[in-house]
Amino acid sequence: MSNYIKVFAGSFVQVQHIFQSLKAENISAIIKDEAESGRIAGFGGAIHDFQEVHVHKDEIKKATKIVEGLISEMEA
């Protein structure tokens, strides 16, 4: 995942909103969910309902601009 950079971290609902907005702009994003990964592997302890959105480093500038706009909307 070294070619991917975190652009957002938050709740499931927030992450889905960001993810879908990036997808609509043809940006390939991935969602990282430590709690689900831990559950599948048989471990626990991760924060539930907390996920991260990562984008490829080649799309970071465009994605960051979109995410910053969406965060401003969420905080308003």
N, CA, C and O atoms as CSV, one atom per row, in Angstrom:
chain,resi,resn,atom,element,x,y,z
A,1,MET,N,N,0.826,-1.184,0.000
A,1,MET,CA,C,0.000,0.000,0.000
A,1,MET,C,C,0.875,1.254,0.000
A,1,MET,O,O,0.368,2.350,0.240
A,2,SER,N,N,2.134,1.122,-0.255
A,2,SER,CA,C,3.047,2.257,-0.215
A,2,SER,C,C,2.763,3.297,-1.291
A,2,SER,O,O,3.179,4.447,-1.152
A,3,ASN,N,N,2.071,2.927,-2.347
A,3,ASN,CA,C,1.717,3.887,-3.378
A,3,ASN,C,C,0.423,4.620,-3.064
A,3,ASN,O,O,-0.008,5.482,-3.830
A,4,TYR,N,N,-0.193,4.283,-1.949
A,4,TYR,CA,C,-1.451,4.901,-1.556
A,4,TYR,C,C,-1.239,5.781,-0.330
A,4,TYR,O,O,-0.459,5.457,0.565
A,5,ILE,N,N,-1.955,6.901,-0.315
A,5,ILE,CA,C,-1.803,7.893,0.753
A,5,ILE,C,C,-3.165,8.153,1.370
A,5,ILE,O,O,-4.164,8.288,0.663
A,6,LYS,N,N,-3.196,8.223,2.698
A,6,LYS,CA,C,-4.445,8.493,3.404
A,6,LYS,C,C,-4.871,9.942,3.164
A,6,LYS,O,O,-4.081,10.869,3.342
A,7,VAL,N,N,-6.131,10.123,2.758
A,7,VAL,CA,C,-6.659,11.468,2.545
A,7,VAL,C,C,-7.774,11.808,3.524
A,7,VAL,O,O,-8.148,12.972,3.661
A,8,PHE,N,N,-8.315,10.780,4.216
A,8,PHE,CA,C,-9.395,11.023,5.161
A,8,PHE,C,C,-9.517,9.843,6.106
A,8,PHE,O,O,-9.247,8.699,5.739
A,9,ALA,N,N,-9.930,10.144,7.334
A,9,ALA,CA,C,-10.249,9.103,8.307
A,9,ALA,C,C,-11.476,9.565,9.080
A,9,ALA,O,O,-11.567,10.723,9.487
A,10,GLY,N,N,-12.414,8.651,9.277
A,10,GLY,CA,C,-13.617,9.012,10.005
A,10,GLY,C,C,-14.566,7.839,10.112
A,10,GLY,O,O,-14.173,6.681,9.972
A,11,SER,N,N,-15.838,8.165,10.366
A,11,SER,CA,C,-16.856,7.142,10.557
A,11,SER,C,C,-17.214,6.478,9.234
A,11,SER,O,O,-16.867,6.973,8.162
A,12,PHE,N,N,-17.899,5.372,9.324
A,12,PHE,CA,C,-18.333,4.629,8.146
A,12,PHE,C,C,-19.122,5.525,7.192
A,12,PHE,O,O,-18.877,5.517,5.985
A,13,VAL,N,N,-20.066,6.297,7.730
A,13,VAL,CA,C,-20.918,7.154,6.901
A,13,VAL,C,C,-20.092,8.224,6.201
A,13,VAL,O,O,-20.269,8.454,5.004
A,14,GLN,N,N,-19.196,8.878,6.924
A,14,GLN,CA,C,-18.344,9.901,6.333
A,14,GLN,C,C,-17.455,9.310,5.243
A,14,GLN,O,O,-17.320,9.883,4.162
A,15,VAL,N,N,-16.861,8.180,5.533
A,15,VAL,CA,C,-15.953,7.525,4.590
A,15,VAL,C,C,-16.700,7.125,3.318
A,15,VAL,O,O,-16.177,7.288,2.215
A,16,GLN,N,N,-17.907,6.608,3.464
A,16,GLN,CA,C,-18.685,6.233,2.286
A,16,GLN,C,C,-18.995,7.453,1.422
A,16,GLN,O,O,-18.936,7.380,0.194
A,17,HIS,N,N,-19.320,8.563,2.060
A,17,HIS,CA,C,-19.605,9.806,1.331
A,17,HIS,C,C,-18.366,10.268,0.555
A,17,HIS,O,O,-18.456,10.602,-0.627
A,18,ILE,N,N,-17.225,10.283,1.220
A,18,ILE,CA,C,-15.965,10.682,0.577
A,18,ILE,C,C,-15.638,9.716,-0.563
A,18,ILE,O,O,-15.310,10.139,-1.671
A,19,PHE,N,N,-15.730,8.430,-0.282
A,19,PHE,CA,C,-15.393,7.399,-1.268
A,19,PHE,C,C,-16.245,7.551,-2.526
A,19,PHE,O,O,-15.717,7.531,-3.638
A,20,GLN,N,N,-17.556,7.703,-2.357
A,20,GLN,CA,C,-18.461,7.825,-3.501
A,20,GLN,C,C,-18.204,9.121,-4.274
A,20,GLN,O,O,-18.305,9.138,-5.501
A,21,SER,N,N,-17.877,10.189,-3.579
A,21,SER,CA,C,-17.580,11.464,-4.230
A,21,SER,C,C,-16.301,11.361,-5.066
A,21,SER,O,O,-16.234,11.896,-6.173
A,22,LEU,N,N,-15.304,10.680,-4.542
A,22,LEU,CA,C,-14.068,10.472,-5.298
A,22,LEU,C,C,-14.327,9.581,-6.515
A,22,LEU,O,O,-13.824,9.836,-7.609
A,23,LYS,N,N,-15.109,8.550,-6.300
A,23,LYS,CA,C,-15.441,7.634,-7.398
A,23,LYS,C,C,-16.157,8.387,-8.524
A,23,LYS,O,O,-15.904,8.130,-9.701
A,24,ALA,N,N,-17.047,9.313,-8.167
A,24,ALA,CA,C,-17.782,10.105,-9.152
A,24,ALA,C,C,-16.843,10.972,-9.992
A,24,ALA,O,O,-17.179,11.351,-11.114
A,25,GLU,N,N,-15.668,11.284,-9.445
A,25,GLU,CA,C,-14.661,12.083,-10.153
A,25,GLU,C,C,-13.587,11.202,-10.799
A,25,GLU,O,O,-12.523,11.680,-11.190
A,26,ASN,N,N,-13.891,9.911,-10.900
A,26,ASN,CA,C,-12.983,8.926,-11.513
A,26,ASN,C,C,-11.651,8.810,-10.782
A,26,ASN,O,O,-10.611,8.583,-11.399
A,27,ILE,N,N,-11.693,8.967,-9.477
A,27,ILE,CA,C,-10.500,8.760,-8.651
A,27,ILE,C,C,-10.634,7.397,-7.978
A,27,ILE,O,O,-11.631,7.122,-7.312
A,28,SER,N,N,-9.645,6.564,-8.153
A,28,SER,CA,C,-9.661,5.230,-7.559
A,28,SER,C,C,-9.212,5.316,-6.108
A,28,SER,O,O,-8.037,5.532,-5.815
A,29,ALA,N,N,-10.154,5.144,-5.224
A,29,ALA,CA,C,-9.870,5.187,-3.787
A,29,ALA,C,C,-10.069,3.801,-3.196
A,29,ALA,O,O,-10.794,2.971,-3.745
A,30,ILE,N,N,-9.417,3.567,-2.073
A,30,ILE,CA,C,-9.640,2.328,-1.330
A,30,ILE,C,C,-9.989,2.695,0.100
A,30,ILE,O,O,-9.584,3.738,0.612
A,31,ILE,N,N,-10.747,1.818,0.729
A,31,ILE,CA,C,-11.134,2.010,2.126
A,31,ILE,C,C,-10.359,1.012,2.971
A,31,ILE,O,O,-10.335,-0.184,2.682
A,32,LYS,N,N,-9.736,1.515,4.003
A,32,LYS,CA,C,-8.988,0.676,4.942
A,32,LYS,C,C,-9.780,0.634,6.244
A,32,LYS,O,O,-10.101,1.674,6.820
A,33,ASP,N,N,-10.088,-0.558,6.693
A,33,ASP,CA,C,-10.884,-0.757,7.904
A,33,ASP,C,C,-10.121,-1.693,8.830
A,33,ASP,O,O,-10.196,-2.915,8.698
A,34,GLU,N,N,-9.384,-1.104,9.770
A,34,GLU,CA,C,-8.554,-1.897,10.688
A,34,GLU,C,C,-9.380,-2.848,11.543
A,34,GLU,O,O,-8.954,-3.970,11.812
A,35,ALA,N,N,-10.569,-2.403,11.975
A,35,ALA,CA,C,-11.406,-3.248,12.830
A,35,ALA,C,C,-11.838,-4.499,12.077
A,35,ALA,O,O,-11.782,-5.606,12.614
A,36,GLU,N,N,-12.268,-4.320,10.831
A,36,GLU,CA,C,-12.715,-5.464,10.033
A,36,GLU,C,C,-11.538,-6.373,9.713
A,36,GLU,O,O,-11.678,-7.595,9.776
A,37,SER,N,N,-10.399,-5.819,9.376
A,37,SER,CA,C,-9.218,-6.636,9.106
A,37,SER,C,C,-8.824,-7.445,10.332
A,37,SER,O,O,-8.474,-8.620,10.223
A,38,GLY,N,N,-8.881,-6.812,11.501
A,38,GLY,CA,C,-8.554,-7.505,12.738
A,38,GLY,C,C,-9.545,-8.598,13.074
A,38,GLY,O,O,-9.171,-9.679,13.530
A,39,ARG,N,N,-10.823,-8.303,12.842
A,39,ARG,CA,C,-11.868,-9.289,13.108
A,39,ARG,C,C,-11.672,-10.521,12.234
A,39,ARG,O,O,-11.761,-11.652,12.713
A,40,ILE,N,N,-11.405,-10.300,10.961
A,40,ILE,CA,C,-11.212,-11.414,10.031
A,40,ILE,C,C,-9.993,-12.244,10.430
A,40,ILE,O,O,-10.004,-13.468,10.306
A,41,ALA,N,N,-8.955,-11.584,10.904
A,41,ALA,CA,C,-7.732,-12.284,11.295
A,41,ALA,C,C,-7.821,-12.895,12.692
A,41,ALA,O,O,-6.930,-13.637,13.106
A,42,GLY,N,N,-8.903,-12.582,13.423
A,42,GLY,CA,C,-9.071,-13.143,14.760
A,42,GLY,C,C,-8.523,-12.269,15.864
A,42,GLY,O,O,-8.380,-12.729,16.997
A,43,PHE,N,N,-8.214,-11.027,15.567
A,43,PHE,CA,C,-7.708,-10.088,16.557
A,43,PHE,C,C,-8.788,-9.073,16.881
A,43,PHE,O,O,-9.783,-8.970,16.164
A,44,GLY,N,N,-8.600,-8.339,17.935
A,44,GLY,CA,C,-9.544,-7.280,18.288
A,44,GLY,C,C,-8.790,-6.042,18.691
A,44,GLY,O,O,-7.570,-5.965,18.548
A,45,GLY,N,N,-9.524,-5.073,19.197
A,45,GLY,CA,C,-8.878,-3.897,19.747
A,45,GLY,C,C,-8.914,-2.659,18.886
A,45,GLY,O,O,-8.629,-1.569,19.382
A,46,ALA,N,N,-9.249,-2.779,17.626
A,46,ALA,CA,C,-9.310,-1.596,16.766
A,46,ALA,C,C,-10.590,-0.816,17.045
A,46,ALA,O,O,-11.569,-1.374,17.540
A,47,ILE,N,N,-10.578,0.440,16.735
A,47,ILE,CA,C,-11.740,1.296,16.941
A,47,ILE,C,C,-12.802,0.936,15.913
A,47,ILE,O,O,-12.550,0.979,14.708
A,48,HIS,N,N,-13.987,0.582,16.391
A,48,HIS,CA,C,-15.071,0.237,15.483
A,48,HIS,C,C,-15.662,1.497,14.882
A,48,HIS,O,O,-15.626,2.565,15.493
A,49,ASP,N,N,-16.203,1.367,13.685
A,49,ASP,CA,C,-16.811,2.457,12.938
A,49,ASP,C,C,-15.802,3.555,12.630
A,49,ASP,O,O,-16.157,4.733,12.578
A,50,PHE,N,N,-14.558,3.174,12.428
A,50,PHE,CA,C,-13.515,4.124,12.054
A,50,PHE,C,C,-12.770,3.548,10.865
A,50,PHE,O,O,-12.196,2.462,10.946
A,51,GLN,N,N,-12.783,4.269,9.776
A,51,GLN,CA,C,-12.155,3.802,8.558
A,51,GLN,C,C,-11.303,4.907,7.955
A,51,GLN,O,O,-11.371,6.064,8.371
A,52,GLU,N,N,-10.500,4.531,6.969
A,52,GLU,CA,C,-9.645,5.485,6.274
A,52,GLU,C,C,-9.870,5.368,4.774
A,52,GLU,O,O,-10.144,4.287,4.253
A,53,VAL,N,N,-9.748,6.510,4.086
A,53,VAL,CA,C,-9.789,6.530,2.624
A,53,VAL,C,C,-8.376,6.822,2.140
A,53,VAL,O,O,-7.738,7.777,2.582
A,54,HIS,N,N,-7.901,5.989,1.230
A,54,HIS,CA,C,-6.569,6.155,0.642
A,54,HIS,C,C,-6.721,6.300,-0.867
A,54,HIS,O,O,-7.595,5.681,-1.474
A,55,VAL,N,N,-5.863,7.122,-1.464
A,55,VAL,CA,C,-5.833,7.259,-2.927
A,55,VAL,C,C,-4.399,7.061,-3.407
A,55,VAL,O,O,-3.436,7.224,-2.657
A,56,HIS,N,N,-4.296,6.710,-4.664
A,56,HIS,CA,C,-2.965,6.525,-5.252
A,56,HIS,C,C,-2.234,7.859,-5.274
A,56,HIS,O,O,-2.843,8.908,-5.484
A,57,LYS,N,N,-0.946,7.813,-5.060
A,57,LYS,CA,C,-0.154,9.042,-4.977
A,57,LYS,C,C,-0.253,9.896,-6.235
A,57,LYS,O,O,-0.072,11.111,-6.167
A,58,ASP,N,N,-0.535,9.285,-7.377
A,58,ASP,CA,C,-0.673,10.047,-8.620
A,58,ASP,C,C,-1.944,10.898,-8.654
A,58,ASP,O,O,-2.050,11.827,-9.455
A,59,GLU,N,N,-2.906,10.582,-7.785
A,59,GLU,CA,C,-4.179,11.307,-7.756
A,59,GLU,C,C,-4.346,12.157,-6.497
A,59,GLU,O,O,-5.432,12.678,-6.241
A,60,ILE,N,N,-3.292,12.298,-5.722
A,60,ILE,CA,C,-3.400,12.934,-4.410
A,60,ILE,C,C,-3.839,14.393,-4.495
A,60,ILE,O,O,-4.660,14.821,-3.683
A,61,LYS,N,N,-3.329,15.164,-5.436
A,61,LYS,CA,C,-3.684,16.583,-5.506
A,61,LYS,C,C,-5.168,16.778,-5.790
A,61,LYS,O,O,-5.839,17.556,-5.112
A,62,LYS,N,N,-5.670,16.080,-6.778
A,62,LYS,CA,C,-7.087,16.190,-7.132
A,62,LYS,C,C,-7.965,15.683,-5.993
A,62,LYS,O,O,-8.971,16.307,-5.656
A,63,ALA,N,N,-7.589,14.560,-5.405
A,63,ALA,CA,C,-8.376,13.976,-4.319
A,63,ALA,C,C,-8.390,14.877,-3.090
A,63,ALA,O,O,-9.431,15.044,-2.454
A,64,THR,N,N,-7.250,15.454,-2.754
A,64,THR,CA,C,-7.163,16.320,-1.578
A,64,THR,C,C,-8.087,17.523,-1.724
A,64,THR,O,O,-8.755,17.915,-0.768
A,65,LYS,N,N,-8.126,18.099,-2.899
A,65,LYS,CA,C,-8.997,19.253,-3.139
A,65,LYS,C,C,-10.470,18.871,-2.928
A,65,LYS,O,O,-11.226,19.614,-2.303
A,66,ILE,N,N,-10.859,17.726,-3.447
A,66,ILE,CA,C,-12.233,17.257,-3.302
A,66,ILE,C,C,-12.555,16.969,-1.842
A,66,ILE,O,O,-13.604,17.372,-1.341
A,67,VAL,N,N,-11.659,16.279,-1.169
A,67,VAL,CA,C,-11.888,15.900,0.235
A,67,VAL,C,C,-11.975,17.160,1.109
A,67,VAL,O,O,-12.838,17.237,1.983
A,68,GLU,N,N,-11.120,18.120,0.894
A,68,GLU,CA,C,-11.167,19.355,1.685
A,68,GLU,C,C,-12.503,20.066,1.510
A,68,GLU,O,O,-13.055,20.587,2.480
A,69,GLY,N,N,-13.030,20.096,0.292
A,69,GLY,CA,C,-14.335,20.690,0.048
A,69,GLY,C,C,-15.449,19.931,0.760
A,69,GLY,O,O,-16.360,20.543,1.320
A,70,LEU,N,N,-15.381,18.614,0.741
A,70,LEU,CA,C,-16.392,17.803,1.400
A,70,LEU,C,C,-16.329,17.949,2.923
A,70,LEU,O,O,-17.366,17.970,3.586
A,71,ILE,N,N,-15.139,18.047,3.467
A,71,ILE,CA,C,-14.991,18.229,4.908
A,71,ILE,C,C,-15.600,19.563,5.317
A,71,ILE,O,O,-16.279,19.646,6.341
A,72,SER,N,N,-15.365,20.606,4.528
A,72,SER,CA,C,-15.949,21.912,4.820
A,72,SER,C,C,-17.473,21.834,4.826
A,72,SER,O,O,-18.122,22.431,5.685
A,73,GLU,N,N,-18.046,21.100,3.869
A,73,GLU,CA,C,-19.492,20.921,3.830
A,73,GLU,C,C,-19.994,20.181,5.062
A,73,GLU,O,O,-21.028,20.545,5.621
A,74,MET,N,N,-19.273,19.141,5.494
A,74,MET,CA,C,-19.695,18.354,6.655
A,74,MET,C,C,-19.648,19.168,7.941
A,74,MET,O,O,-20.464,18.975,8.842
A,75,GLU,N,N,-18.692,20.071,8.014
A,75,GLU,CA,C,-18.533,20.868,9.233
A,75,GLU,C,C,-19.493,22.055,9.281
A,75,GLU,O,O,-19.687,22.654,10.340
A,76,ALA,N,N,-20.086,22.394,8.157
A,76,ALA,CA,C,-21.000,23.552,8.096
A,76,ALA,C,C,-22.329,23.246,8.714
A,76,ALA,O,O,-23.209,24.106,8.745
